[in-house]
Structures are given as C-alpha cells and as structure tokens.
Amino acid sequence: MPPPPEDESPTSEFAVPEGLLTSPPQEFSNAFTPPDGIPQIGPLARPGTPWQDRMRTMIRMPLAERPALDRPTRTEEAEPGFAVPRVLDLTLRIGELLLAGGEGAEDVEAAMFGVAQAYGLDRCEPTVTFTLISITHQPSLVDDPVTVGRTVRRRGTDYTRLAAVFRLVDDITKGDVSLEEAYRRLAAIRRNRHPYSKGALTMASGALSGAASMLVGGDGLVFVLAALGAMLGDRLAWMCAGRGLPEFYQFVAAAMPPAAIGVTVALTLPGDSSQFKAAAVITGGLFALIPGRALVAAVHDGLTGFYITAAARLLEVVYLIVGIVCGVLLVLYIGAQLRAELVPDQLQREERPFIQLFAAMLLALAFCVLLQQERHTVLLATLNGGVAWVVYGALHDVGPVDTVPSTVAAAGLVGLFGQLLSRYQFASSLPYITAAIGPLLPGSATYFGLLNIAQGEMDKGIQHLSQAAAIALGIAIGVNLGGELARLFIKTPGVDTPLPGRRAAKRTRGF
C-alpha cells in the first residue's frame, strides 16, 4: 500500500491544533485580567481623593484584581539614572520614618504602596511588621521578583517629622515630586531638629502630671508636688537614656520620684487629707508614664489584621507597664516599712466641672508638646481633649453610665474628630488623637491596683489592674471605631460620590 501523500504546506509542531480555540470564549472574557490591570471608573481614580483612602482600598485587593490607576507622566522614567532599586529604597526609607514615628502598620503600607505606584511600580506588595519592613516588586508574571527590606531599630516620638513625611507622600502621589527631589526632601526631614527642647519637654511633663492630679481632685499644692515629681522622673529617665540603658529601666526610674513624693506627703502632712493628697500626687505621676500611644497603635493593628505587629506592640506595652509597676511598688514597699498610711480608694472626685475641664485641656496641651507636634495642630488637639472629657463627664459623672462604656464613647468621638481633621488636612490623624486621649488614661485605677498589691491584697489589686486594662482597651477600640466610622460615612472633600468600600479580610467562622 503506497504511503499517504505529504502535505504541500507543512505546519510547525508549535501550531495550535485544529479545533482548539485561540482565545477564550466570550462568556469567560471577564475571568481574565488584562495585562494593564482592570480599568477603574469611579471615585477611586479621582484626583481629589486622598491618597490614604485610595491606597488602603488598593492594598486590600488581591494583586490580580487591582485596577491600573492613571498617573502623571514622568520624564525621568526614561532617563538612565531611573532604576527600580532606587524607587524601592526611597519607599523603604519613607516607611521606616512612619513606622518609627508610631504610625499604624496599615497606614505605613498604604504610604509605601502609594510611593511605589506613583513612580510606576504597580505590581508591589509592601509588608510591615514591628521591626522589619519590606517590599516586593515583580515587573511581570515571567520576571523574577525583587525584594528589599529594612530594619527599624530606633524609635522616637516626633509628630512634626511625621507630618512632614505625610506631606512628602501626598506630593509624590500627586506627581509633583521627582525622584531626586524626593530624596532631597527626605534627607532634609531627617536632619530637622525637634521643635521643642529637652527643657520644654520636662516642663510639659510636669504640667501634664499636675493637670492629671487636678482631674482626680487635687488642689494647688498637689499640682506643684505632682509636677515636681514628674520633672524629677523625666530628668532621671534622660540620664538613663544617656547611659544607654533600655527603655524598661528608664520607666522604672521615671516612676520612682512621683511615688516617693507621695509617700513623703503621707508621712509629713497631718490628718486624713494627707492620704488623699498622696494618692493624687502618685496618680498624676502615673498619667505621664502610661504608654497610651503604643496601646492605641497595638489595638489598631490588631483590628486591621496585622496580628504580628499588634502582638509585638502589646508586648512592648506590657514591658513598659511592668517597668512602671516595679518603680512604684519599690517605693510603696519602702513607704509601708516607714509606716506611711496609704489607704486605697482615697480619691473622691468632687464635682468641679470647669476646673476639671481646664485641667483636661492643659493635660492634652502638655501631651502635644511631649509628642513634638506642629504648632498649628496643638489648638485642635487640645480642644479635642476637652471634648473627650466633657463627653466622659456627662456620661459617667452626670449620667448613670459605667466607666468603661463612657470611656469608649469619649474615645470614639476623639477618633471621629481626629480622622475628620486629618482628612481635611490630608495628614496623619495621630497628632489630633494621641494627645486628646490623655485625660481618659486609667491613672487612678493603676495606682489603686499597685497599692493593693504592695499591701498584700492581691485580689483587690488584680481587680483594679483589670479595670485599668479594660479602660485602656476601651480607649483604643473607641479611637479605632471612630476612625472607621469617619471613613465610612464622611464625604471626602473634593469628591462628590462616596468612596468604594474597603475590603476586609474574610475569617473562618468556626471551621
């Protein structure tokens, strides 16, 4: 049998077999992501939308579903000096300053993603933990990914620097800053000195403790003694820091002078008033040491899904509180050996609404100085602290609401107003929130718990410390809830339609 004739038009072995579709059917066209991303129509692509909202929405999306946002054309992208590693390095340096300044992990990731996207790196995945930040860029599905990281070893509280970094990120996302100019501005931000000197910080620490002692019923003498104890503790902490001691020992040293002055008051002043004044002095000194900023950041990271960072921040808070406990308990044990009469639950707050409102606003003002805030944010943060105390007093002192729900409601308004102010300023919300929650911190409950433990009453001590922990968590949850409500229901300035909902992580429900 003769062989079959060969085809006069032979085909390649890589040709598509006959009958196989060269493109997906029309009904499956929506299941494939275009090479340039999914086109986005709506508020997400509007130029007036704050970069924080756009980037938070983007980082919550899977990589294959992220839209390709329009960006200004940059002539430097075609220049030989423009390289992906330089953009990634700039992104890491900006994220480092934000994380070291106390910003939440989600906001740090949003800023890093915004910077990378503004310079043309779309396929990026930033990752933020407590001490390590990294970013991965993959040019395409067939190219090898590039991952760079940076360790955050030193932290400091300077909200002026934090605000400057936010302005830089805002300008970068608008397309107004070249890569070289961004490096120059970032270097200038790192070189800037703190707006307030060490002497001003010491005076602010004293004013904060004095105002806190007035919140719990102290008079002029108590104000002076509490301020003196806080300033001595601040100087001791600066000395420990200069010697290179860890922050734990700095808190131990800072907690001892207020407690020592309180014990001295109980030993020297006659009558029952000495016990009350001693309690007010020690309580005021504790207000300046409770790490409210770190606690709020920890709970915020946990509620937004950054559990590793949240756990690390909470562990840091625990260590700092243990340092305070060690310093105060050491002095209280010495006072008990000297027969100092310190009776728990001696703080009976009188109804002095105007004096307490003034003290709450003074406390928030002192916190602003300690946080190195910009001067134009001090007034708004102080007023926000006054609002927090008015709401708390109206619910707890006048109304029949318990301490923890009153604190949550007051902190929720603080977070709401802080987020509103930051959205209209296109800046971080921390300068408007952190100082305002100062009057709500659980100083008296912490003191009562430590005093009960020092006197051997462990059950009462644990009860008071549990109440202090509940108040602190209530503050953090209220602040986060207020911020989330602001993002959901408050219209963004310059945008007519509401923003699309930010996707949240789907968790298991019992399986």
C-alpha positions in Angstrom: 0.0 0.0 0.0 1.6 3.3 -1.0 2.2 5.9 1.7 -0.1 8.8 2.0 1.0 11.9 0.1 2.8 14.6 2.1 1.1 17.9 2.8 2.4 20.5 0.4 2.0 23.1 3.2 3.6 21.6 6.3 2.9 23.2 9.7 5.1 23.7 12.7 4.9 21.4 15.7 4.1 24.5 17.8 1.0 25.3 15.8 -2.3 25.4 17.5 -4.1 22.0 16.9 -7.2 22.1 14.8 -10.3 22.7 16.8 -8.6 24.4 19.7 -9.7 28.0 20.4 -7.0 30.6 20.2 -8.9 32.9 22.6 -11.3 32.3 25.5 -15.0 32.3 24.8 -16.9 35.4 25.1 -18.7 34.2 28.2 -15.3 33.7 30.0 -13.8 37.0 29.0 -14.4 38.6 32.4 -12.4 35.8 34.2 -9.0 37.0 32.8 -7.1 40.0 34.0 -5.9 42.3 31.2 -2.1 43.0 31.2 -2.6 46.6 32.2 -4.9 45.8 35.0 -8.7 46.2 35.4 -9.8 49.7 34.3 -11.2 51.7 37.2 -14.0 54.1 36.7 -15.3 56.0 39.7 -14.2 57.8 42.9 -11.1 55.6 43.3 -9.4 57.2 40.3 -10.5 60.8 41.0 -7.5 63.1 41.6 -9.3 64.8 44.6 -9.5 61.6 46.6 -7.0 61.4 49.4 -4.1 59.0 48.7 -4.7 57.3 52.1 -8.2 56.2 51.0 -7.1 55.1 47.5 -4.1 53.1 48.8 -6.0 51.5 51.7 -8.5 50.3 49.1 -5.8 49.0 46.8 -3.8 47.1 49.4 -6.9 45.2 50.5 -7.5 43.9 47.0 -5.8 40.8 45.6 -2.9 41.6 43.2 -4.8 40.3 40.2 -7.8 42.5 40.9 -6.0 45.8 41.4 -7.0 48.5 38.9 -4.5 50.4 36.9 -4.8 53.9 38.2 -3.9 56.9 36.0 -0.6 58.6 37.0 1.1 61.7 35.7 3.8 61.1 33.1 7.3 61.4 34.4 10.1 62.2 32.0 12.7 60.8 34.5 11.4 57.2 33.9 13.2 57.2 30.5 16.5 58.6 31.9 19.4 56.2 32.6 19.5 57.2 36.3 15.9 56.0 37.0 16.1 52.4 38.4 13.7 50.2 40.2 16.0 49.7 43.2 16.2 53.5 43.9 12.4 53.7 44.0 12.2 50.7 46.3 14.9 52.3 48.5 13.0 55.5 48.7 9.8 53.7 49.6 11.5 51.8 52.4 13.1 54.9 53.9 9.7 56.6 54.0 8.1 53.6 55.6 10.9 53.5 58.1 10.2 57.0 59.3 6.5 56.4 59.5 6.8 53.2 61.5 9.4 54.6 63.8 7.1 57.6 64.5 4.3 55.4 65.7 2.1 55.2 62.7 -0.1 52.1 62.3 1.0 49.2 60.1 -1.8 49.7 57.6 -1.1 53.4 57.1 2.6 52.6 56.6 1.8 50.0 54.0 -0.6 52.5 52.3 2.1 55.1 52.1 4.7 52.7 50.7 2.3 51.4 48.1 1.4 55.0 47.1 5.0 56.0 46.6 5.8 52.9 44.6 2.7 53.3 42.5 3.4 57.0 41.8 6.8 56.1 40.3 5.4 53.4 38.0 5.8 50.2 40.1 2.4 48.7 40.0 3.0 45.1 41.0 4.2 45.8 44.5 3.5 44.2 47.8 4.6 46.1 51.0 4.9 44.1 54.2 5.2 45.8 57.6 6.0 44.2 61.0 7.1 45.7 64.3 10.8 46.0 63.4 11.0 44.9 59.8 9.6 46.4 56.6 10.0 45.0 53.1 8.6 45.5 49.7 8.4 43.1 46.7 8.2 44.2 43.1 7.5 41.9 40.2 7.7 43.6 36.8 5.6 40.9 35.1 4.4 37.3 35.6 7.5 35.9 33.9 10.1 38.2 35.6 11.9 37.4 38.8 10.6 39.4 41.8 12.8 41.9 43.5 12.5 42.1 47.4 14.3 44.6 49.6 13.9 45.1 53.3 14.9 47.4 56.1 15.1 47.0 59.9 13.6 49.7 62.2 15.9 49.7 65.2 15.4 53.1 66.7 12.0 54.7 67.5 11.2 58.2 68.5 8.2 60.4 69.0 8.2 63.4 66.7 4.9 64.2 65.1 6.4 67.2 63.3 8.6 64.9 61.3 5.7 62.5 60.8 3.6 65.3 59.3 6.4 66.3 57.0 6.7 62.7 55.7 2.9 62.7 55.1 3.2 65.9 53.1 6.0 64.4 51.1 4.0 61.3 50.3 1.0 63.4 49.3 3.1 65.4 46.9 4.6 62.3 45.4 1.2 60.7 44.8 0.1 63.8 43.0 3.1 63.6 40.7 4.6 66.9 41.8 8.0 65.5 43.1 10.7 63.9 41.0 12.8 61.0 42.5 15.9 63.2 43.1 13.8 65.9 44.8 12.0 63.3 46.9 15.4 62.1 48.2 16.5 65.7 49.0 13.3 66.4 50.9 13.5 63.2 52.8 17.1 64.0 53.8 16.0 67.4 55.0 13.2 65.8 57.1 15.7 63.5 58.8 18.1 66.4 59.5 15.4 68.6 61.1 15.7 69.2 64.8 12.9 68.7 67.2 10.6 71.7 67.6 10.8 71.6 71.4 13.9 71.4 73.6 14.5 69.0 76.4 13.8 71.7 78.9 10.4 72.3 77.3 9.7 68.6 77.4 10.5 68.5 81.1 8.2 71.4 81.8 5.4 69.8 79.8 5.8 66.6 81.7 5.4 68.5 85.0 2.3 70.3 83.6 0.8 67.0 82.5 1.2 65.4 85.9 -0.1 68.5 87.7 -3.1 68.6 85.5 -3.8 64.9 86.0 -3.7 65.4 89.7 -6.3 68.1 89.5 -8.5 65.8 87.4 -8.7 63.4 90.4 -9.5 66.2 92.9 -6.1 67.7 93.8 -5.5 71.4 94.8 -2.7 73.8 94.1 -0.2 72.1 96.5 -0.9 68.7 94.9 -0.4 70.3 91.4 3.0 71.6 92.4 4.1 68.3 94.1 2.9 66.2 91.2 4.7 68.4 88.7 7.9 68.3 90.7 7.8 64.5 90.9 7.2 64.2 87.1 10.0 66.6 86.3 12.4 64.7 88.5 11.4 61.4 86.9 11.8 62.9 83.5 15.4 64.0 84.3 16.2 60.6 85.7 14.9 58.9 82.5 17.0 61.2 80.4 20.1 60.3 82.5 19.3 56.6 82.0 18.9 57.1 78.3 22.2 58.9 78.1 23.9 56.0 79.8 22.4 53.6 77.2 20.0 51.8 79.5 17.0 50.1 77.9 13.6 51.8 77.9 12.4 49.5 80.6 14.8 50.9 83.2 14.0 54.4 82.1 10.4 53.8 83.1 11.5 52.3 86.4 13.5 55.4 87.2 10.8 57.8 86.0 8.1 56.2 88.2 10.0 56.4 91.4 10.1 60.2 92.1 6.3 60.8 92.0 5.8 57.8 94.2 8.5 59.0 96.6 6.9 62.4 96.9 3.5 60.8 97.5 4.9 58.7 100.3 6.6 61.8 101.8 3.3 63.7 101.8 1.6 60.8 103.6 4.4 60.8 106.2 4.6 64.5 106.8 1.2 66.1 106.4 -1.2 65.6 109.3 -4.8 64.4 109.1 -6.8 62.4 106.6 -6.1 64.9 103.9 -2.5 63.6 103.6 -3.8 60.2 102.3 -5.9 61.9 99.6 -3.1 64.3 98.5 -0.6 61.4 98.4 -2.9 59.4 96.2 -3.5 62.4 93.9 0.3 63.1 93.6 1.1 59.4 92.7 -1.9 59.2 90.3 -0.7 62.4 88.5 2.8 61.0 88.1 1.4 57.8 86.6 -0.5 59.7 83.9 2.7 60.9 82.3 4.1 57.3 82.0 1.2 55.2 80.8 2.0 54.3 77.2 -1.3 55.2 75.7 0.1 55.9 72.2 1.7 52.4 71.9 -1.5 50.8 73.2 -3.8 52.6 70.7 -1.4 51.6 67.9 -1.3 48.0 69.0 -5.1 47.6 69.1 -5.5 49.4 65.8 -3.0 47.0 64.2 -4.9 44.0 65.6 -8.3 45.3 64.5 -7.0 45.9 60.9 -5.5 42.4 60.6 -1.8 43.0 61.4 -1.6 40.5 64.2 2.2 40.1 64.4 2.7 43.8 64.7 -0.1 44.1 67.2 1.3 41.3 69.4 4.7 42.9 69.3 3.3 46.3 70.3 1.2 44.8 73.1 4.3 43.0 74.4 6.1 46.4 74.4 3.3 48.0 76.3 3.4 45.1 78.9 7.1 45.6 79.4 6.7 49.4 79.9 3.9 48.9 82.3 5.9 46.3 84.2 8.7 48.9 84.5 6.2 51.4 86.0 4.9 48.7 88.4 8.5 47.9 89.6 9.3 51.6 90.2 6.1 52.4 92.1 6.0 49.2 94.1 9.6 49.6 95.2 8.8 53.0 96.7 5.4 51.8 98.1 7.1 48.9 99.9 9.6 51.3 101.4 6.7 53.6 102.5 5.0 50.7 104.1 8.1 49.9 106.2 8.2 53.5 107.3 4.5 53.3 108.5 3.2 55.6 105.7 -0.6 55.5 105.9 -1.7 55.0 102.3 -5.3 53.8 102.1 -6.7 52.6 98.7 -9.8 54.3 97.2 -9.0 57.7 98.7 -9.7 59.6 95.5 -13.1 61.1 95.9 -13.6 63.4 93.0 -15.7 66.5 93.6 -17.9 68.0 91.0 -15.7 70.8 89.7 -16.6 70.7 86.0 -14.9 73.9 85.0 -11.6 73.2 86.9 -11.5 69.6 85.6 -12.2 70.8 82.0 -9.4 73.2 82.3 -7.1 70.5 83.7 -8.1 68.1 80.9 -7.3 70.7 78.2 -4.0 71.5 80.0 -3.1 67.8 80.1 -3.8 67.5 76.3 -1.7 70.6 75.6 1.2 69.2 77.6 0.9 65.9 75.7 1.1 67.9 72.4 4.4 69.3 73.5 5.7 65.9 74.6 4.7 64.4 71.2 6.7 67.2 69.4 3.6 68.3 67.4 3.4 71.1 64.9 2.2 74.3 66.5 -0.9 74.7 64.2 -2.2 71.3 65.4 -1.9 72.0 69.1 -5.1 74.0 69.5 -7.2 71.5 67.7 -5.8 68.6 69.7 -6.3 70.5 72.9 -9.9 71.2 72.0 -10.4 67.5 71.1 -9.1 66.6 74.6 -11.7 69.0 76.1 -14.4 67.3 74.1 -13.3 63.9 75.3 -13.5 65.0 78.9 -16.9 66.7 78.5 -18.4 63.5 77.0 -16.9 61.3 79.6 -18.1 63.6 82.5 -21.6 63.8 81.0 -21.9 60.1 80.7 -20.1 58.9 83.9 -20.4 61.8 86.4 -23.8 63.1 85.5 -25.4 60.1 83.8 -25.6 56.5 85.1 -23.1 55.1 82.6 -20.2 52.9 83.8 -16.6 53.9 83.4 -15.6 51.6 80.5 -18.6 52.4 78.2 -18.2 56.1 79.0 -14.5 55.9 78.0 -15.3 54.1 74.8 -17.9 56.7 73.8 -15.5 59.6 74.6 -12.6 57.9 72.7 -14.9 57.2 69.8 -15.6 60.9 69.4 -11.9 61.6 69.7 -11.2 59.2 66.9 -14.0 60.6 64.8 -12.9 64.2 65.1 -9.3 63.3 64.7 -10.0 61.4 61.4 -12.1 64.3 60.2 -9.4 66.8 60.9 -6.8 64.7 59.2 -8.9 64.1 56.1 -9.3 67.8 55.6 -5.6 68.4 56.2 -4.5 65.3 54.1 -2.3 64.3 57.0 -1.9 61.7 59.7 -4.6 61.5 62.4 -2.2 60.7 65.2 -1.5 64.4 66.1 -5.2 65.1 66.6 -5.9 61.9 68.6 -3.0 60.8 70.7 -2.8 63.9 72.9 -6.6 64.1 73.2 -7.0 60.7 74.8 -4.6 61.8 77.7 -7.4 62.7 80.1 -9.0 59.3 79.7 -6.0 57.2 80.7 -6.5 54.9 83.7 -4.1 56.5 86.2 -6.2 56.2 89.3 -7.1 52.5 88.7 -3.5 51.7 88.1 -2.4 53.4 91.3 -5.1 51.6 93.4 -4.1 48.2 91.9 -0.4 48.8 92.7 -1.2 50.0 96.2 -3.3 46.9 96.9 -0.6 44.6 95.7 2.0 46.4 97.8 -0.2 46.0 100.9 -0.7 42.3 100.2 -4.3 42.4 99.0 -3.8 40.6 95.7 -7.4 40.1 94.8 -8.3 43.8 95.0 -5.1 44.7 93.3 -5.8 42.4 90.3 -9.3 43.8 90.2 -8.2 47.4 89.9 -5.5 46.5 87.4 -8.1 44.6 85.3 -10.3 47.7 85.3 -7.3 49.8 84.2 -6.6 47.3 81.3 -10.3 47.4 80.3 -10.3 51.2 80.3 -7.1 51.2 78.2 -8.5 48.7 75.7 -11.8 50.7 75.6 -9.8 53.8 74.7 -8.0 52.0 71.8 -11.2 50.4 70.5 -13.1 53.6 70.7 -10.4 55.5 68.8 -10.3 52.9 66.1 -14.1 52.7 65.8 -14.4 56.5 65.4 -11.8 56.4 62.6 -13.6 53.6 60.8 -16.9 55.5 61.0 -15.3 58.6 59.6 -14.0 56.6 56.6 -17.4 55.0 56.0 -19.8 57.9 56.3 -17.9 61.2 56.0 -17.7 62.6 52.5 -14.2 63.3 51.2 -13.5 66.9 50.4 -13.5 67.5 46.6 -15.2 64.2 45.8 -19.0 64.2 45.0 -19.6 60.5 45.4 -18.7 58.3 48.3 -15.6 56.1 48.1 -15.9 52.4 47.4 -15.9 50.1 50.4 -12.6 48.9 51.7 -12.3 45.2 51.6 -11.7 43.4 54.8 -10.1 40.0 55.3 -12.5 37.1 55.4 -12.0 35.0 58.5 -13.2 31.5 59.4 -16.4 31.1 61.3 -15.9 28.1 63.5 -14.3 25.9 60.8 
